[in-house]
Amino acid sequence: MEVITIETPQLGDRTYLVHDGAVGVVIDPQRDTDRVEKAVSDAGVRITHVAETHIHNDYVTGGLQLAQDHNAAYLVNAADDVPYGRQPISDGETVQVGRMVLKAVATPGHTHHHLSYIVTDGDRQAVFSGGSLLYGSVGRTDLVSEEDTVPLTHHQYRSVRRLVDEAGGDAGLYPTHGFGSFCSSGPASGAESSTIGEQLQENHALTDPDEDHFVRELIHNLTAYPSYYAHMAPINMAGPTAPDLDLPDSLDQDELVSRLERGEWVVDLRNRVAFASTHLSGSLSFEYGDGTQFTAFLGWVLPWDEQLTLVGERQDVENAIRDLSRIGIDNPDAAIGAGPADLAPQAATSSYDSVGWQEVLQKPKDDPILDVRRTDEFNESHIQEAVNIPLHELLRRMDEVPAGRLWVHCGSGYRSAVAASLLQRTGRDVVHIDASFRGLKKAGFTLA
């Protein structure tokens, strides 16, 4: 048995191809299945099965499309009432995949009908736990509904313990979430691999002997999650189609300017410092690049299902189209260019200052500091005089933004760049603080 991992770091998730050298099963594929197709081709195997651990809340699945493309059995929990063809599978049932035996284990908690899969090939065993048992943590339990959160957290505690009882300590553990995904109930552990035996020693869901204590602690530590999650499960329940990843024709200058003047959402993918220096008036800064969580924040901040125009270099736009398709944002328009001079040389441009902490120390005393981190981050530690409005709440709370020249910060500079561009778009005077929150004490700030 060989396990091939297909990373989606933009969402903090993993897909797995598990094969015996001839045939294989794909577990929790993302919507852009061409990456899976390449892994299958490189391995020289045939897909006979595609399996879902659960109806996903953080991305649009490619499972149905992949199964149809390969005439493979599509394994979905029999309890999920879906309108498309699938091979229903329930707790305890097994499926033969070449030499390998795949066993379904009910692990409710992250969702009501969550399944994990134990795959066995001879004396080797691998556990594919989806959003159940993660590295050092478990999947969050508050995505179904408020009234379901406590019961699901109890289920999560019990089901991960049942899962480890079903598997051997040497079994490799392969979760879907937990690598930066907001579907995790705790921060990413940083581990790249683990075993059931290791988790028995270090995972709080397995080491805490008090179920009620575990439930209280997990729920207390849950943080906000992206608003686009509300759309993912319905799309996945209905059966998503393949994405269109083609680059659209670039908008001409007049149309781009017209969209800006109409107040449409025009997203600039350039580096946030370059954006601050000069940008098309009315455009927004969502820097595209490795480690930026571009997809999550754009899907969280901007209104769902409104026309979107991406502006930037060709490669960034192509990559952004792919990333956005994973959360069901399809067919954005685009304008290709290195900056305002390429995109629309006659259009109005804007700018704002981008500074570090030392410059903030010199600001006028009456200028307000706006902290756009999440509420839990703010409550843990913040600049004494700062006002907190989380980025994902900013559009609907604009009337709460204090008057005056706004000095905007977050944890790294990314979210504050988005916030600064949103605020400037409404006519506010802003300064973007492009600095790490960790540098505040060294800079001499008093923290509350």
Backbone torsions as a table, in degrees:
resi	resn	phi	psi	omega
1	MET	NA	132.3	174.7
2	GLU	-123.2	137.2	178.0
3	VAL	-112.2	120.3	178.2
4	ILE	-108.7	125.3	-178.2
5	THR	-96.6	132.0	176.2
6	ILE	-115.2	108.8	-172.9
7	GLU	-82.1	143.2	166.7
8	THR	-126.8	77.0	-175.1
9	PRO	-64.6	-23.5	179.7
10	GLN	-61.1	-27.7	179.0
11	LEU	-115.9	-2.5	179.3
12	GLY	73.4	33.1	-176.4
13	ASP	-125.7	166.6	176.1
14	ARG	-135.1	145.8	171.0
15	THR	-113.8	151.2	-177.9
16	TYR	-128.7	135.7	167.4
17	LEU	-107.4	120.1	-178.9
18	VAL	-117.5	121.6	-176.0
19	HIS	-142.0	163.9	-179.4
20	ASP	-108.3	13.9	-177.1
21	GLY	100.9	-15.1	-180.0
22	ALA	-127.7	-50.3	-179.1
23	VAL	-129.8	162.1	-176.5
24	GLY	-154.7	171.2	175.7
25	VAL	-123.0	140.5	175.5
26	VAL	-106.4	129.3	-176.6
27	ILE	-113.9	124.6	177.0
28	ASP	55.9	58.6	178.2
29	PRO	-74.0	143.0	172.9
30	GLN	-75.4	169.8	-172.8
31	ARG	-66.2	-35.0	179.7
32	ASP	-83.9	87.1	-170.3
33	THR	-78.0	-5.0	179.3
34	ASP	-62.8	-27.5	176.2
35	ARG	-67.4	-37.8	176.0
36	VAL	-67.6	-43.0	179.8
37	GLU	-57.3	-40.5	178.7
38	LYS	-65.1	-42.5	178.9
39	ALA	-62.8	-39.9	178.5
40	VAL	-65.2	-44.4	179.6
41	SER	-63.4	-44.1	-179.6
42	ASP	-63.0	-34.8	-179.4
43	ALA	-80.0	-17.2	179.6
44	GLY	67.6	38.1	-178.1
45	VAL	-122.3	174.9	-179.9
46	ARG	-117.8	133.8	177.6
47	ILE	-83.0	122.1	175.5
48	THR	-108.9	-19.3	-178.0
49	HIS	-142.9	146.6	170.5
50	VAL	-128.1	131.4	-174.1
51	ALA	-126.3	138.2	173.3
52	GLU	-107.4	134.1	173.5
53	THR	-78.6	-29.7	-179.5
54	HIS	-166.8	167.4	172.3
55	ILE	-76.3	110.9	-166.4
56	HIS	-73.2	146.8	178.0
57	ASN	-104.1	-14.8	-173.2
58	ASP	-113.3	-3.5	175.7
59	TYR	-158.7	161.7	175.9
60	VAL	-85.7	128.9	-176.0
61	THR	-77.0	151.8	170.4
62	GLY	-105.9	9.2	-173.5
63	GLY	-61.3	-48.3	-177.8
64	LEU	-62.7	-47.1	-179.3
65	GLN	-62.3	-43.1	-179.3
66	LEU	-63.9	-42.9	178.5
67	ALA	-62.7	-42.2	179.0
68	GLN	-65.3	-40.8	-178.7
69	ASP	-64.3	-28.8	-176.4
70	HIS	-109.9	5.8	-176.4
71	ASN	51.8	42.1	-177.6
72	ALA	-100.3	155.3	174.6
73	ALA	-68.6	132.8	-179.0
74	TYR	-105.8	107.0	-174.5
75	LEU	-89.0	113.6	178.7
76	VAL	-134.5	141.4	-178.4
77	ASN	-49.8	130.6	-179.5
78	ALA	-60.0	-24.0	-178.6
79	ALA	-77.6	-14.1	178.3
80	ASP	-83.6	119.6	-176.2
81	ASP	-86.3	84.9	-177.2
82	VAL	-105.7	151.6	-175.1
83	PRO	-86.5	-4.2	-175.1
84	TYR	-104.5	163.4	179.2
85	GLY	-69.3	136.3	177.3
86	ARG	-156.4	168.8	171.8
87	GLN	-100.2	105.7	-177.4
88	PRO	-66.1	142.5	179.5
89	ILE	-138.4	143.3	-176.2
90	SER	-129.8	170.0	-179.2
91	ASP	-50.3	128.3	175.8
92	GLY	88.5	-13.7	-179.4
93	GLU	-75.5	150.2	-179.8
94	THR	-122.1	154.0	178.7
95	VAL	-134.8	135.5	177.0
96	GLN	-87.7	126.5	176.8
97	VAL	-124.8	91.7	-173.1
98	GLY	60.9	-126.8	177.4
99	ARG	-76.8	-17.5	-171.4
100	MET	-88.4	150.1	174.2
101	VAL	-115.8	123.6	178.5
102	LEU	-103.3	125.1	179.6
103	LYS	-116.8	131.2	177.5
104	ALA	-87.0	134.5	177.5
105	VAL	-126.9	121.0	179.3
106	ALA	-66.8	124.0	179.1
107	THR	-133.2	64.0	-179.9
108	PRO	-63.5	150.9	-179.7
109	GLY	154.2	-62.9	175.5
110	HIS	-66.5	-41.3	168.7
111	THR	-138.0	168.6	-179.7
112	HIS	-65.2	-38.4	-171.4
113	HIS	-108.0	25.5	-177.5
114	HIS	-63.2	136.8	173.4
115	LEU	-119.3	145.6	164.4
116	SER	-111.0	161.0	-178.9
117	TYR	-126.4	130.5	172.5
118	ILE	-104.8	118.8	-179.4
119	VAL	-107.4	127.4	-177.1
120	THR	-121.5	135.0	175.3
121	ASP	-137.0	99.8	-176.0
122	GLY	65.9	-121.2	-179.9
123	ASP	-98.8	7.7	178.0
124	ARG	-102.0	141.8	-177.2
125	GLN	-135.8	142.0	177.2
126	ALA	-136.8	139.2	-178.0
127	VAL	-112.7	124.2	179.1
128	PHE	-109.8	104.3	-164.1
129	SER	-103.7	2.4	175.2
130	GLY	54.6	-115.8	177.8
131	GLY	-110.0	26.9	178.5
132	SER	-95.7	-96.5	179.4
133	LEU	-83.3	118.8	-179.9
134	LEU	-110.5	179.3	176.7
135	TYR	-74.6	106.0	177.8
136	GLY	80.9	-0.7	-175.4
137	SER	-156.4	-163.9	175.2
138	VAL	-139.6	167.8	176.7
139	GLY	-67.3	148.9	-179.7
140	ARG	-66.6	154.6	-170.3
141	THR	-118.9	12.2	-174.2
142	ASP	-110.0	16.8	-174.0
143	LEU	-88.0	-15.7	-177.7
144	VAL	-83.0	-57.4	177.2
145	SER	-170.0	162.2	-179.4
146	GLU	-62.4	-41.5	-177.1
147	GLU	-72.0	-20.1	179.3
148	ASP	-88.5	-11.5	-169.5
149	THR	-62.9	-47.9	-179.3
150	VAL	-63.8	-50.5	178.3
151	PRO	-59.0	-39.8	-179.3
152	LEU	-67.8	-32.6	178.1
153	THR	-68.0	-38.2	173.1
154	HIS	-62.2	-44.0	177.8
155	HIS	-59.4	-41.8	-178.2
156	GLN	-61.3	-44.4	179.2
157	TYR	-58.1	-46.7	-175.8
158	ARG	-74.9	-38.3	-173.0
159	SER	-73.3	-32.8	177.8
160	VAL	-69.7	-30.4	176.6
161	ARG	-70.7	-37.7	175.2
162	ARG	-65.4	-39.7	-179.0
163	LEU	-61.1	-45.6	-178.8
164	VAL	-69.5	-27.1	175.3
165	ASP	-68.0	-30.3	-178.5
166	GLU	-78.8	-23.3	-175.9
167	ALA	-110.5	156.6	176.4
168	GLY	-79.7	156.9	-178.5
169	GLY	-62.5	-26.1	-179.7
170	ASP	-83.6	-6.0	-177.5
171	ALA	-63.9	133.7	173.7
172	GLY	-69.4	145.4	179.4
173	LEU	-109.8	128.7	-175.6
174	TYR	-131.5	84.1	177.5
175	PRO	-78.7	157.6	174.8
176	THR	-83.3	-43.1	-178.9
177	HIS	-98.5	174.4	172.1
178	GLY	108.3	8.9	-177.6
179	PHE	-116.7	34.2	-175.9
180	GLY	115.1	-5.1	178.7
181	SER	-68.4	140.7	174.4
182	PHE	-70.3	-5.6	176.4
183	CYS	-75.3	-11.2	177.3
184	SER	-80.3	145.7	178.4
185	SER	-83.5	-6.1	179.2
186	GLY	-141.9	173.7	178.7
187	PRO	-65.8	156.0	178.3
188	ALA	-59.5	136.2	-176.7
189	SER	-74.6	-22.4	-175.4
190	GLY	89.2	-9.9	179.3
191	ALA	-72.8	141.7	177.8
192	GLU	-96.2	-18.6	179.2
193	SER	-156.5	162.9	178.0
194	SER	-166.1	172.4	176.7
195	THR	-126.7	166.2	175.2
196	ILE	-59.3	-41.7	180.0
197	GLY	-60.2	-41.0	178.5
198	GLU	-65.3	-40.7	179.7
199	GLN	-67.0	-32.0	175.8
200	LEU	-60.8	-25.5	-178.8
201	GLN	-91.5	-24.0	-168.3
202	GLU	-132.0	-8.7	-177.3
203	ASN	-88.2	124.5	-174.5
204	HIS	-61.4	-25.9	177.6
205	ALA	-69.8	-19.6	-178.3
206	LEU	-107.4	-18.5	-178.2
207	THR	-100.3	-19.5	179.5
208	ASP	-78.9	116.4	-177.2
209	PRO	-78.8	-10.0	-174.7
210	ASP	-108.1	106.3	-177.4
211	GLU	-60.1	-43.6	-178.3
212	ASP	-64.8	-38.1	176.9
213	HIS	-63.1	-45.7	177.7
214	PHE	-56.6	-45.8	-178.2
215	VAL	-62.1	-46.2	-179.6
216	ARG	-61.5	-45.2	-176.8
217	GLU	-66.6	-43.8	-178.9
218	LEU	-62.1	-48.1	-177.6
219	ILE	-65.0	-39.6	179.5
220	HIS	-60.8	-33.3	-174.6
221	ASN	-94.0	1.6	177.1
222	LEU	-67.5	138.6	-179.6
223	THR	-116.0	176.7	179.8
224	ALA	-62.9	151.1	177.0
225	TYR	-131.2	159.6	-172.0
226	PRO	-59.0	141.1	-178.8
227	SER	-66.4	-24.7	-178.6
228	TYR	-69.2	-13.5	176.6
229	TYR	-55.7	-31.8	-178.2
230	ALA	-59.8	-22.5	-176.7
231	HIS	-96.7	-15.4	-171.6
232	MET	-71.6	-51.0	-177.9
233	ALA	-60.5	-43.7	177.1
234	PRO	-60.5	-39.6	177.4
235	ILE	-63.3	-44.2	-178.5
236	ASN	-69.5	-35.1	176.5
237	MET	-65.0	-36.7	-177.8
238	ALA	-75.0	-26.7	-178.7
239	GLY	100.9	90.1	-175.6
240	PRO	-70.8	152.8	176.6
241	THR	-92.7	171.4	177.6
242	ALA	-68.0	145.2	-179.5
243	PRO	-79.0	154.8	171.5
244	ASP	-96.5	107.3	-175.8
245	LEU	-99.8	7.2	-179.8
246	ASP	-69.4	143.7	176.4
247	LEU	-75.6	123.7	179.4
248	PRO	-73.1	164.3	174.5
249	ASP	-59.7	139.1	-178.4
250	SER	-68.6	135.0	177.8
251	LEU	-64.1	145.6	175.1
252	ASP	-79.9	168.0	-173.9
253	GLN	-58.2	-45.6	-175.7
254	ASP	-62.2	-41.7	-178.8
255	GLU	-68.6	-39.5	178.7
256	LEU	-62.5	-46.7	179.7
257	VAL	-63.1	-39.7	178.6
258	SER	-60.2	-40.4	179.4
259	ARG	-66.1	-39.8	177.1
260	LEU	-63.6	-42.4	-178.9
261	GLU	-67.5	-29.5	178.0
262	ARG	-81.1	-5.1	179.1
263	GLY	80.3	22.1	177.6
264	GLU	-74.2	167.1	-176.9
265	TRP	-84.1	105.5	177.6
266	VAL	-112.3	116.8	-170.9
267	VAL	-107.3	120.3	178.6
268	ASP	-92.6	124.0	-174.1
269	LEU	-92.7	-0.1	-175.8
270	ARG	-69.3	168.2	173.0
271	ASN	-51.9	139.5	-173.6
272	ARG	-64.8	-28.1	177.6
273	VAL	-72.3	-40.5	176.4
274	ALA	-63.6	-39.2	178.2
275	PHE	-62.0	-46.1	-179.2
276	ALA	-59.0	-36.2	-177.5
277	SER	-65.5	-43.1	176.5
278	THR	-166.3	137.2	179.5
279	HIS	-157.6	162.1	177.6
280	LEU	-65.3	128.3	-178.1
281	SER	-57.0	128.1	179.8
282	GLY	95.7	-8.5	178.9
283	SER	-83.1	165.5	-176.0
284	LEU	-118.0	146.8	-179.9
285	SER	-95.4	107.4	169.0
286	PHE	-126.2	85.2	-176.6
287	GLU	-57.0	131.6	177.3
288	TYR	-100.1	134.9	177.6
289	GLY	166.4	171.0	-179.1
290	ASP	-60.9	135.0	174.8
291	GLY	76.9	10.7	-176.0
292	THR	-92.6	-13.1	-173.9
293	GLN	54.0	37.8	178.8
294	PHE	-51.5	-49.1	-174.4
295	THR	-61.7	-50.0	-176.4
296	ALA	-61.3	-44.9	-176.0
297	PHE	-72.9	-38.0	178.0
298	LEU	-64.7	-45.0	179.4
299	GLY	-66.1	-25.0	-178.6
300	TRP	-83.5	-37.7	-169.4
301	VAL	-89.0	-44.1	-173.1
302	LEU	-86.1	151.4	179.4
303	PRO	-58.5	142.9	-177.9
304	TRP	-74.0	140.0	169.8
305	ASP	65.7	33.0	170.4
306	GLU	-110.6	153.9	-176.7
307	GLN	-57.4	135.0	-177.0
308	LEU	-125.0	137.1	175.1
309	THR	-122.8	122.7	178.5
310	LEU	-96.9	134.6	176.4
311	VAL	-126.5	135.0	-179.8
312	GLY	162.0	-169.7	177.8
313	GLU	-67.6	153.2	-174.2
314	ARG	-54.4	-48.2	-176.1
315	GLN	-63.4	-41.4	178.7
316	ASP	-64.5	-41.4	179.7
317	VAL	-64.3	-44.3	178.4
318	GLU	-59.7	-45.3	179.7
319	ASN	-65.2	-39.3	179.9
320	ALA	-65.7	-38.5	176.9
321	ILE	-60.2	-44.0	177.6
322	ARG	-61.5	-48.6	-177.5
323	ASP	-61.6	-43.7	-178.0
324	LEU	-67.9	-30.6	178.4
325	SER	-62.3	-26.4	-179.3
326	ARG	-68.9	-19.1	176.3
327	ILE	-114.6	22.3	172.1
328	GLY	80.3	11.7	174.6
329	ILE	-92.4	103.3	-171.8
330	ASP	-108.5	151.6	169.9
331	ASN	55.6	47.7	171.0
332	PRO	-67.4	151.4	172.8
333	ASP	-82.8	169.8	-175.4
334	ALA	-149.3	151.6	169.5
335	ALA	-132.4	122.3	-173.2
336	ILE	-96.1	127.4	178.3
337	GLY	176.5	160.2	-176.0
338	ALA	-81.5	-13.9	-177.9
339	GLY	172.7	-176.9	-176.9
340	PRO	-53.2	-36.8	-178.4
341	ALA	-65.8	-31.8	176.7
342	ASP	-81.1	-39.1	-171.3
343	LEU	-76.3	-48.2	-176.1
344	ALA	-158.4	82.1	-172.3
345	PRO	-61.4	-21.3	-179.4
346	GLN	-95.6	-2.4	-175.1
347	ALA	-79.4	157.1	176.5
348	ALA	-68.0	141.5	177.9
349	THR	-123.2	160.8	178.9
350	SER	-136.1	170.9	176.2
351	SER	-157.9	166.5	169.9
352	TYR	-152.9	162.2	-178.6
353	ASP	-72.6	144.4	173.3
354	SER	-123.3	119.5	-168.9
355	VAL	-132.0	170.2	173.1
356	GLY	-104.5	-175.0	-175.6
357	TRP	-65.5	-33.3	-178.6
358	GLN	-62.1	-38.2	177.7
359	GLU	-67.3	-33.6	179.6
360	VAL	-64.3	-35.6	178.8
361	LEU	-61.1	-23.7	-177.5
362	GLN	-96.6	2.5	-175.8
363	LYS	-68.7	155.7	174.0
364	PRO	-56.9	140.1	-173.7
365	LYS	-58.4	-34.5	-175.4
366	ASP	-83.0	-9.5	177.8
367	ASP	-70.3	125.6	-177.7
368	PRO	-76.4	149.5	172.2
369	ILE	-103.4	126.3	179.0
370	LEU	-108.4	120.1	178.9
371	ASP	-99.5	116.4	-175.1
372	VAL	-105.4	20.0	173.2
373	ARG	-72.7	169.0	176.3
374	ARG	-63.0	158.7	-179.1
375	THR	-59.9	-39.5	-179.4
376	ASP	-65.7	-36.6	176.5
377	GLU	-65.1	-43.9	-180.0
378	PHE	-62.3	-44.7	-178.0
379	ASN	-64.6	-29.1	179.7
380	GLU	-70.2	-40.5	179.7
381	SER	-170.8	138.9	179.7
382	HIS	-159.4	161.8	173.2
383	ILE	-62.7	135.1	-169.1
384	GLN	-55.0	-41.8	-174.9
385	GLU	-96.0	5.7	-175.1
386	ALA	-73.1	149.0	171.9
387	VAL	-101.9	135.6	-177.4
388	ASN	-107.9	117.1	166.8
389	ILE	-132.1	106.9	-177.5
390	PRO	-56.9	144.3	-178.3
391	LEU	-51.2	-44.6	-175.1
392	HIS	-69.5	-9.1	177.0
393	GLU	-107.5	-2.4	-169.3
394	LEU	-63.6	-43.7	-176.5
395	LEU	-59.2	-38.9	-178.0
396	ARG	-89.0	-4.5	-179.0
397	ARG	-120.3	24.6	-178.4
398	MET	-58.1	-30.6	-178.7
399	ASP	-72.0	-9.6	178.0
400	GLU	-95.1	-6.9	-178.8
401	VAL	-68.4	129.0	-177.2
402	PRO	-64.7	154.5	179.1
403	ALA	-74.9	159.9	177.4
404	GLY	105.4	-179.2	178.6
405	ARG	-74.9	121.1	-171.6
406	LEU	-94.9	128.4	174.1
407	TRP	-103.7	112.4	-166.4
408	VAL	-109.9	128.9	178.8
409	HIS	-136.7	165.7	175.2
410	CYS	-141.5	-139.7	179.2
411	GLY	-93.5	-26.8	-175.2
412	SER	-135.0	-22.3	-174.4
413	GLY	116.6	-16.2	-177.0
414	TYR	-73.4	-54.6	-178.2
415	ARG	-65.0	-35.7	179.9
416	SER	-67.4	-28.1	175.2
417	ALA	-67.3	-42.9	175.8
418	VAL	-60.5	-47.6	-178.0
419	ALA	-62.7	-43.0	179.9
420	ALA	-59.9	-41.1	-179.5
421	SER	-69.3	-36.7	176.4
422	LEU	-64.6	-42.0	-179.1
423	LEU	-67.8	-44.1	179.0
424	GLN	-62.4	-36.3	179.1
425	ARG	-58.3	-28.9	179.1
426	THR	-91.9	3.9	177.0
427	GLY	99.3	5.7	-179.1
428	ARG	-81.8	150.5	176.3
429	ASP	-88.9	120.8	-172.0
430	VAL	-129.5	154.1	168.2
431	VAL	-126.5	126.7	179.7
432	HIS	-90.3	121.8	176.2
433	ILE	-91.8	104.6	-176.8
434	ASP	-99.0	76.7	-174.0
435	ALA	-153.6	155.8	179.7
436	SER	-79.4	137.3	177.8
437	PHE	-60.2	-28.6	-178.8
438	ARG	-64.1	-18.6	-178.1
439	GLY	-89.0	4.1	-174.2
440	LEU	-66.2	-48.4	-177.5
441	LYS	-61.5	-43.5	179.4
442	LYS	-61.3	-33.3	-180.0
443	ALA	-75.5	-15.0	175.6
444	GLY	104.7	16.2	-179.8
445	PHE	-82.4	149.3	172.6
446	THR	-90.1	124.5	-177.1
447	LEU	-107.6	142.8	176.5
448	ALA	-98.2	NA	NA
